[in-house]
Amino acid sequence: MAAAAGAAERAGADPPAACPSGADSGNVSQSHSSASGLGEPEEEDAWEASLGATAAAYSAYLLADRSLFSEQIESLDKSLEDLLTRVDEFVGMLDMIRSDSSQVVNESIPQIYTKATEMRQIYRKIDKLEAFVKMIGNSVAGLEERVIKAETDLGAFPSTFKKILHTISIPSFLNKSSSSRQQTLYEPPVLFKTEDYFPCLNEAPY
């Protein structure tokens, strides 16, 4: 009995403290938050490590090793240098053509127009000269026909017979009639005058 009474007194003196439910939930949430805070830096480090490894792998694919492709890279660099040189030469040629074109437009075209006007005058002179040469040809052809006719008319008798006729005395009235007949039959050809076509010949020499 005495033992039971002592236990009851101890229980009444020190009753068990009843903790509210809200206090327990606060302790649990704090423990969870502290646990999650400890895991975030590790996840970030793992993410950065995987990202770096992925970037390194892609860079290894994209950036070739120069030691493996040194000859190809050198040939490509040389080709690019040659191409740039040719581009510079082409640009220089275009500048030269542009300057030449401006010179042609500003200087050569007026000179060509002036020379073309002078050439028209020369062409007219050439046409006149051709007409003059044609007229001379016609005159020479007419004279040649007259010469051939005279040769046929006078050359019909032999030379010995002509000498005999010259030695024979012809009466004066017959000689006059024959001479008058020859004068009436002969018509001098109409020839051109050089002064009509070349007026400078009439000028006095220096």
C-alpha positions in Angstrom: 0.0 0.0 0.0 2.7 2.4 1.0 4.5 1.7 -2.4 1.4 2.4 -4.4 0.8 5.6 -2.5 4.4 6.8 -3.2 4.0 6.1 -7.0 0.8 8.1 -7.0 2.4 11.0 -5.3 5.3 11.0 -7.8 2.8 11.0 -10.6 0.9 13.9 -9.2 4.0 15.9 -8.5 5.6 15.4 -11.9 2.8 15.0 -14.5 3.9 14.3 -18.0 4.0 17.5 -20.1 1.6 17.4 -23.0 3.0 18.9 -26.1 0.6 20.5 -28.6 0.4 19.0 -32.1 1.5 22.3 -33.7 4.9 22.2 -31.9 5.6 18.6 -33.2 4.8 19.6 -36.8 7.1 22.6 -36.6 10.0 20.4 -35.5 9.4 17.9 -38.3 9.2 20.6 -41.0 12.4 22.2 -39.7 14.1 18.8 -40.0 12.9 18.3 -43.5 14.0 21.8 -44.6 17.4 21.4 -43.1 17.7 18.1 -44.9 16.7 19.6 -48.3 19.1 22.6 -47.8 22.0 20.2 -47.4 21.1 18.4 -50.7 20.8 21.5 -53.0 24.6 22.3 -53.3 25.3 18.7 -54.1 22.7 18.7 -56.9 24.0 22.0 -58.3 27.6 20.7 -58.3 26.5 17.5 -60.1 24.5 19.6 -62.7 27.5 21.9 -63.3 29.8 18.8 -63.7 27.4 17.2 -66.2 27.0 20.5 -68.1 30.8 20.9 -68.3 31.3 17.3 -69.5 28.6 17.8 -72.2 30.2 21.1 -73.3 33.6 19.5 -73.5 32.2 16.6 -75.6 30.5 19.0 -78.0 33.6 21.1 -78.3 35.6 18.0 -79.0 33.3 17.2 -81.9 33.3 20.7 -83.2 37.0 21.7 -82.7 39.2 19.2 -84.5 42.6 18.5 -83.3 45.1 20.6 -85.4 47.7 17.9 -85.2 45.5 15.4 -87.0 44.4 17.8 -89.8 47.3 20.2 -90.0 47.9 19.6 -93.8 44.3 20.2 -94.6 44.1 23.3 -92.4 47.3 24.7 -94.0 46.0 24.0 -97.5 42.7 25.7 -96.6 44.5 28.7 -95.2 46.5 29.0 -98.4 43.4 28.7 -100.5 41.8 31.4 -98.5 44.8 33.7 -98.8 44.9 33.1 -102.6 41.2 33.8 -102.8 41.6 37.1 -100.8 44.5 38.1 -103.1 42.3 37.4 -106.2 39.5 39.4 -104.7 41.8 42.4 -104.1 43.1 42.1 -107.7 39.5 42.0 -109.0 38.6 45.1 -106.9 41.6 46.9 -108.3 40.6 46.0 -111.8 37.1 47.2 -111.2 38.5 50.5 -109.9 40.7 50.8 -113.0 37.7 50.0 -115.3 35.6 52.6 -113.5 38.3 55.3 -113.9 38.8 54.3 -117.6 35.0 54.5 -118.1 34.8 58.0 -116.6 37.8 59.1 -118.8 36.1 57.7 -121.9 32.8 59.4 -121.0 34.4 62.8 -120.2 37.2 62.9 -122.7 37.1 60.3 -125.4 33.5 60.6 -126.4 33.7 64.3 -127.3 36.9 63.7 -129.2 35.2 60.8 -131.1 32.2 63.1 -131.9 34.6 65.8 -133.3 36.5 63.2 -135.3 33.2 61.8 -136.7 32.2 65.3 -137.8 35.5 65.7 -139.6 35.2 62.3 -141.2 31.8 63.3 -142.6 33.6 66.1 -144.4 36.3 63.8 -145.6 33.6 61.4 -146.9 32.0 64.2 -148.9 35.4 65.0 -150.4 36.0 61.4 -151.2 32.6 61.2 -153.0 33.5 64.3 -155.0 36.9 62.8 -155.9 35.3 59.6 -157.0 32.9 61.5 -159.3 35.9 63.5 -160.7 37.9 60.2 -161.3 34.8 58.8 -163.0 34.5 61.9 -165.2 38.2 61.7 -166.2 37.7 58.0 -167.0 34.8 58.8 -169.4 36.9 61.6 -171.0 39.9 59.3 -171.5 37.6 56.6 -172.9 36.2 59.1 -175.4 39.6 60.3 -176.4 40.8 56.7 -176.8 37.9 56.0 -179.1 38.8 59.1 -181.2 42.4 58.0 -181.4 41.5 54.5 -182.5 39.1 56.0 -185.2 41.8 58.3 -186.4 44.4 55.6 -186.6 42.0 53.4 -188.6 41.1 56.2 -190.9 44.7 57.4 -191.5 46.4 54.1 -191.2 44.4 52.3 -193.9 46.9 53.0 -196.7 50.5 51.6 -196.7 53.3 53.9 -195.8 54.9 53.7 -199.3 51.6 54.7 -200.9 51.3 57.6 -198.6 54.8 58.8 -199.6 53.8 58.6 -203.3 50.6 60.6 -202.6 52.6 63.3 -200.8 55.0 63.6 -203.8 52.2 64.1 -206.2 51.2 67.7 -206.6 47.6 68.2 -205.7 45.7 71.1 -207.3 45.1 74.0 -205.0 41.3 74.0 -205.3 41.3 70.3 -204.4 43.5 70.9 -201.4 41.3 73.7 -200.2 38.2 71.6 -200.5 39.7 68.7 -198.7 41.1 70.8 -195.9 37.7 72.6 -195.5 36.0 69.2 -195.4 38.3 68.0 -192.8 37.8 71.1 -190.7 34.1 70.7 -190.9 34.2 67.1 -190.0 36.6 67.4 -187.0 35.0 68.3 -183.7 37.3 68.7 -180.7 36.2 66.8 -177.7 34.8 68.6 -174.7 37.4 68.3 -172.0 37.2 69.3 -168.4 39.2 72.1 -166.8 41.3 71.3 -163.9 40.8 74.8 -162.4 37.1 74.0 -162.1 37.7 71.1 -159.7 40.9 72.4 -158.1 40.6 76.1 -157.5 43.8 76.1 -155.5 45.8 75.7 -158.7 44.8 79.3 -159.8 46.4 80.7 -156.7 49.9 82.1 -157.0 52.7 80.0 -155.5 54.5 81.2 -152.5 
